[in-house]
Amino acid sequence: MRELDTRDITQAVSRLCIEATRYLPADVLTALQAAEVAEVSPLGKRILGKIVENAQIARDEGMPLCQDTGITVVFLEVGQDVHLTGGGLTDAVNEGVRRGYADGLLRKSVVDHPFSARLNTQDNTPAVIHTEIVPGDRLKITVMPKGGGCENMSYFQMLTPAAGRAGAIDFIVNCVDRSGANPCPPVIVGVGVGGSADKAMALAKHALLRPVGAPNPDADTAELEHELLARINALGIGPIGVGGTTTALAVHVETFPCHIASLPVAVNLQCHSARTKSVEL
Amino acid sequence: MPSVKPIMAPLTDDLVRELRVGDEVEISGEVYVARDAAHKRFAAALDKGEALPFEIRDQVLYYMGPTPAPEGRPIGSAGPTTAGRIDPYTPRLLALGLRGMIGKGNRSPAVREAMQTYHAVYFVAIGGAGALLARYITASEVVAYAELGAEAVRRLRVAQFPAIVANDMYGGDLFESGKQQYRRTIPERAEA
């Protein structure tokens, strides 16, 4: 059993919020630079160049990459041999968000009640927290500030088993098509197939944590990702939606076994400002 | 690189007549900032027969909610938000003389139609490039609804702010035409 003070978690979350919103991960930057070279549309190419330049400015000037510093999605992988001391885990994470968004001059984009008063909570709390208990005595924290523009472009459908692979492809491609320019393409397409309704959407979100373009280890799933990417980039939507051959940087599909009656498919889009940052305590 | 048109805001009817879908522009002058919550208040004010907090005729609205300004700078990160969410409020403002809008993403058929009726233009700016776009904003002042924080109405001074004409007053739509130009049909099973 290893003891871990939740105040260390607060400090880590605070730092991750600031770093995630300023520093675009290297794999995302590399994917954008490759897309800039490959893009056929001259306008699309210039836009991708500006997106790369934006990442450099944000890093050099300590400015948020995007003014939408998101709702804060926090993934916790808690080793089962970790004993937390010094206060509640949820409180510790939210205190970290509070401090990070204040100290980092990040935008507070969370309202208290979704359909009623919609008063801003003023500190970007509460975070959306996903906790998983894993073997070991470490605690891994991943912060994903998720923008509203791309999160709004989320979809779920219970397909019939008869619809199968082809039905899933049609649904996923159509989701990206009808999202058009709204999710700030080029996007990363997170897809969850299988499980239950809630599981499928969680898989779609988790799929976004994979390094950009890293294929699913399962060969069939990797082939599906490859086919989906080709279909999506043939839509013509292009960078920021003004036309082009780069609508998605990658498609990441995660799967899970499901009920004999079901074929759940969830889609969660990630804008090109694909911000995540992790630490292991 | 194609030529970039320098334009001044507020706009004029003559200028809007000259702009075509796909034109790359650099906007200088004064623009107002409002997003979802501010538009809801605009609508409430108009419903009660009250005036908007500023004269909207010929103005440009930038759909944006910035991050807090760092010490010594006029504004924080400041890129566009999704214009489609503002669509329900927009035809009414166009009827009052709103001349231009800056945002990201597609507009509704009702907004595009009103832009033709009232002669207005919609510019798309690069969503997610908030650090870059902040460089073209030289001054920022909250002019209404300060309690809305990041959603308050602001007046900005902009200098050579880069944008692209996405919808013109002739019914053109860059999202539609750009997509058609690069859309391809591919076989069911992609070649590896």
Interface residues (C-beta under 8 A of the other chain):
Chain A: V40 S41 L43 R46 I47 K50 I51 E53 N54 I57 A58 E61 G62 M63 P64 L65 C66 Q67 D68 T69 L105 L106 R107 K108 S109 R118 N120 Q122 G147 G148 G149 N152 A166 G180 A181 N182 C184 E223 H226 E227 A230 R231 A234 L235 G236 I237 G238 I240 G241 V242 G243 G244 T245 C271 H272 S273
Chain B: M1 G22 E24 A37 M64 G65 P66 T67 P68 A69 P70 G76 S77 A78 G79 T81 T82 G84 K104 G105 N106 V124 I126 G127 G128 A129 G130 A131 L132 A134 R135 L148 G149 A150 E151 P162 I164 A166 L174 F175 S177 G178 K179 Q180 Q181 Y182 R183 R184 T185 I186 E188 R189 A190 A192
